[in-house]
Amino acid sequence: MTTQSEMPLVALGATRLLPLVTIERVEDAAPLAQTLVDAGLPMFEVALRTPAAPRAIAEIRKRVPSASPVAGNVLTPHDLALAMRAGVTLAVSPVANESLLDAAAASGMAFIPGVATPSELLAVSRKGFHVVKFFPAMAFGGPEALRAMHAPFPHVRFLPTGGTGEDDLDQWFSLPNVVAVGGAWLAPIEEIRARDWDKIGRRAAAAVARLPA
């Protein structure tokens, strides 16, 4: 049986890229989701940064059944409850405070907490979470930081985000402890606001084409 700590690995297994999207208008949710699905990225993180985000997730689940929206920017137990009510099966956070970790463990849903340092990683690992978001990835050492963390934490797998981009995908995926790479660069908020689905789709498809076999 898949344990809670293994759930994120299963969820990310079908995709190596996890776009982070910020949706300000519910009416943008379905066309954006369809654009990413068509580009080969059915799973993406909807940041809980706007009042529209929970309704956007619900709209995607209703209108684009082939999409797998993930709740992102989950900072508090309240955010986690919003994610659960929206119907997601995976939530991602840039932080790892104790109250949030305890709420996630009690929820039974797949959860990826965020860390930036070895001390944070040790605390999260002791709570039973072994797939973590490395954030902000480039500001805290980039691929070389995760290369150094592999020896003391061989059981941990990382989702680096924050400053990541298409040009560094090869470096990330050369590491044995990187399960997927995330970031807002795949669908920038300015292009979502402009409803430039063609541009978003082309960039996403190009990134998918660069993924290792």
N, C-alpha and C positions, 0 to 999 in steps of 0.2 A: 504494500500500500504506500502511496506517495505521502510523505510527511509534509507538514506545513513549511519547513525550511527548504524542501525540494520543489515546492509548487512553482516558484518563479522560474526555475530552470526549465520546467515543463512548458510554462507559458511562453518563455522566450525562445524555446527550441525551434520553433518554426520560422523565426525571423531574427536576424542578427542586428537589425537597426530598429530603434524605438524613437520615432519623432516625438518631440514635445511641442504641443500646439496650445495656443492661447486663443480661445473663442469668446469674442465679445458680443456676438449676435447669434441667437439660436438658429436663425435662418441660414447661417453659414455652415452649420454643423454637418448636415447630410452631404452637401456637395464637396466639402473638404474631405470627409471620410471616404466618399466614393473615389475621389482623386487619388488618395493614398492607397486604397485597395487596388485600383487599376494599375498603379505603379509597382505593385508587389509588396506593399507594406500595410497589411490588414490590421496590425496592432500598433497603436500609437497612444501617447500619454496626453490626456486632456488636463491641463493645469487648472486646479481649483483656485484660480486667481481672480475670477470675475463672477458676478452674480449669475451670469448665463451658463456657467460651466456645468452644474448638475443637470439642468434641463437639456443642455446640448448633448450630454452623454445619453440621456434617455431618448432624445430624438434620433441619435445615431443608431442606438440599439433597435429602435422601432423601424427606421426607414432604410438602414443599410445593414441587413443581417449578416453579411459576410465580413463586417468590420468587428474588431475586438478592442473597443476603447478601454483604456486604463486610466484610473484616477491618479493625477500627478499633483505635486506640490502639496501633499497631505502633511500638515504641520501639527495638527492637534487631534485628540480623540473625536472632537466634533466633526472635523474634516473627514475622518475615517467613517463616521456614521453617515455623513452625506454620500460618501462613495458607495457604501453598502446599499443605501436606499436607491441610488442611481442604478444599481444592478451590476456593477463591475465585479470581476473576479480577481483583480489584481490592483493594488494601490502602491504608489511609489512616493517616497519622501526624500527631501534633501537633508533631513535631520534625523536624530535618533535619541530624542529625550525619553526618559524612563516611562512617563505616563503614556506616551504614544506607543512605545514598544509593548507595554503591558496590554493596552487596548487591542493592538494588532494580534498579539498572541491569543487573547481571549476570543477574538472575533472568528478565528479559524480560517480567515481568508488569506490568500497569498499576499505577502507584503515585502517590499524592498525598502529598508531604511537607508538613510544617507550617512556617509562617513567621509572624513578627510584625513584622519591621522590614524596611526597604529593603535593608540590608546582608545580611540572611539571604536575602532574595529574590534578590539578585544572585548569591550563592553557589550557590543551588539552580538558578537559570536557567543558570549556566555548566556545571552538571552535566547539563543537558539536560531538566530538568523544568520544564514551562511551565504546568501546572495545579497549583495549590497550595492547601493549607488555610490560611486566615487565622485564627489562634488565639492567644490568646483575643480574639475579634473586637471585642466591645464595650469591653473593657478597654484595647485598643490603638487606639481612635479610631472604631470603628464604620464606618458607610458613608462618612463623610467621609474617613477614612484611605484607603480604596480609591479614592475619587474622585481623591485627590491622587496615588496611585500609577499611575494609568492613563497619564498623559503620559510619564513616564520608562520605564515597562514596558508598552508597548501590546500586546505579544505574550503577556502573562501573563493567565490566567483564574483566578478565585478561588472557593473554597468556604469562605465564612465560617461559623465555628462558635464557640461560647463566649459565652453571654449573649444569643444570638439568640432571637427569639420571633415569634409570629404578628403582633404589632403592628408590627414593623419590616420585614415582608416587602416591602412596596411600596417602601421606601427602597432595600433591597438590589437588587431587580430593576429599579430605574430605572438602575442602573449598567451600562455596556456590558461591564465586565470580570468580572461575577459570573455564573458558569455554574449554580450551585445554592447553596442554603442548607441547612446542617445544624444539628443540635442535639438535645440530650436532652429538650427540652421537648415534643417530639411524643409520646414514650412514656416518661414519668418512671419511675424505678426503683421508686418507692413503688407505683405502679399495676401494674407488672409483678409485684411481690411479692404484691400483692392479687389478681392475675389479673383485673383489672378491664378485660377486653377491650372491653366496650361503651364505656367512657369513652375509652379510647385510640383506638378506631375512630372515634368521633364527632369527636374533636379532629383526628385525621389527615384525615378527610374534609373538615372545615371548612377546614383549611389548604390542601388541594388545590383547593378551590373558589375560593380567593383568588389562585391563581396567574395570572400574566398569560397572555393568549392567545398 
